[in-house]
Amino acid sequence: MKKVILSAVMMIAISASFVSCREAADKAKEATEAATDAAAEAGDDLKEMGEDAADKVKEAGEDMKEAGSDAIDGAKEMGNDAIDKAKEVGTDVKEAGEKAIDGAKEVGTKAVDGVKAAGEEVKTATDKVVAKVKE
């Protein structure tokens, strides 16, 4: 009887052991699948984060390019404005110079006319004096 009881206990222990190992294997398999899924999900998340970061860097580069282009356009516009102002100033200086030359010519002409008139008066006065002297 002892042998039968021991054999029965032994059979129960062995069967419990096999059932327990099967459950542990199933749980290990489930844990491996869960870890694989989590790793795949983490990889997808990292890929998405990398793509987002690349997009942000690309946007920043485009913004910097646009800002640089705007700065160049602004500098060109300022340069063109400066050239236009310089042309205006040059035109104003030229006009002022022409007016000064015209004024000098007018003054010169008046001076020549004045000298001629004075010369005529001197000649007339001299002619009168000569005529009186002859009388």
C-alpha positions in Angstrom: 0.0 0.0 0.0 2.8 2.3 0.7 4.1 1.8 -2.8 0.7 2.6 -4.3 0.4 5.8 -2.3 3.9 6.8 -3.0 3.4 6.0 -6.7 0.2 8.0 -6.7 1.9 11.0 -5.0 4.8 10.6 -7.4 2.4 10.7 -10.4 0.6 13.8 -9.1 4.0 15.5 -8.5 5.2 14.7 -12.0 1.9 15.8 -13.7 1.9 19.0 -11.6 5.4 19.6 -12.7 4.6 19.1 -16.4 1.5 21.4 -16.2 3.5 24.0 -14.3 6.3 24.0 -16.9 3.8 24.3 -19.7 2.2 27.3 -18.0 5.6 28.8 -17.5 6.4 28.2 -21.2 3.1 29.8 -22.2 3.7 32.8 -20.0 7.3 33.2 -21.3 6.0 33.0 -24.8 3.4 35.7 -24.0 6.0 37.9 -22.3 8.3 37.5 -25.4 5.4 38.5 -27.7 4.6 41.5 -25.5 8.3 42.5 -25.4 8.5 42.1 -29.2 5.3 44.2 -29.7 6.6 46.9 -27.3 10.0 47.0 -29.1 8.3 47.3 -32.5 6.0 50.1 -31.1 9.1 51.9 -29.6 10.9 51.6 -33.0 7.9 53.1 -34.8 7.7 55.9 -32.2 11.4 56.6 -32.6 11.1 56.6 -36.4 8.2 59.0 -36.2 10.1 61.2 -33.8 13.1 61.2 -36.2 10.8 62.2 -39.1 9.2 65.0 -37.0 12.7 66.3 -36.1 13.8 66.1 -39.7 10.7 68.1 -40.7 11.3 70.7 -38.1 15.0 71.1 -39.2 13.8 71.4 -42.8 11.3 74.0 -41.8 13.9 75.9 -39.9 16.2 75.8 -42.9 13.5 77.1 -45.2 12.7 79.9 -42.8 16.3 80.8 -42.6 16.6 80.8 -46.4 13.5 83.0 -46.7 14.9 85.4 -44.0 18.2 85.6 -45.9 16.4 86.2 -49.2 14.3 89.0 -47.5 17.5 90.6 -46.1 19.1 90.5 -49.5 16.0 92.0 -51.2 15.9 94.7 -48.5 19.6 95.5 -49.0 19.1 95.7 -52.8 16.1 98.0 -52.3 18.1 100.2 -49.9 21.0 100.3 -52.4 18.6 101.3 -55.2 17.1 104.0 -53.0 20.5 105.3 -52.2 21.4 105.4 -56.0 18.1 107.2 -56.7 18.8 109.8 -54.0 22.4 110.3 -55.2 21.0 110.9 -58.7 18.5 113.4 -57.3 21.3 115.2 -55.4 23.5 115.1 -58.5 20.7 116.6 -60.6 20.1 119.3 -57.9 23.8 120.2 -57.8 23.9 120.3 -61.6 20.9 122.6 -61.7 22.4 124.8 -59.0 25.7 125.0 -60.9 23.8 125.9 -64.1 22.0 128.7 -62.2 25.2 129.9 -60.8 26.8 130.0 -64.2 23.8 131.7 -65.7 23.9 134.3 -62.8 27.6 134.9 -63.4 27.0 135.3 -67.1 24.2 137.8 -66.4 26.4 139.7 -63.9 29.3 139.7 -66.5 27.0 140.9 -69.2 25.7 143.7 -67.0 29.2 144.6 -66.0 30.3 144.7 -69.7 27.2 146.8 -70.6 28.0 149.1 -67.7 31.6 149.5 -68.8 30.5 150.2 -72.4 28.0 152.8 -71.1 30.6 154.4 -68.9 33.0 154.4 -71.9 30.4 156.1 -74.1 29.9 158.8 -71.4 33.6 159.3 -71.1 33.9 159.6 -74.9 30.9 162.0 -75.0 32.4 164.1 -72.2 35.8 164.0 -73.9 34.3 165.1 -77.2 32.6 168.0 -75.5 35.8 169.1 -73.8 37.7 168.8 -77.1 35.0 170.8 -78.8 35.2 173.6 -76.2 38.9 173.7 -76.4 38.6 174.2 -80.2 36.3 177.1 -79.8 
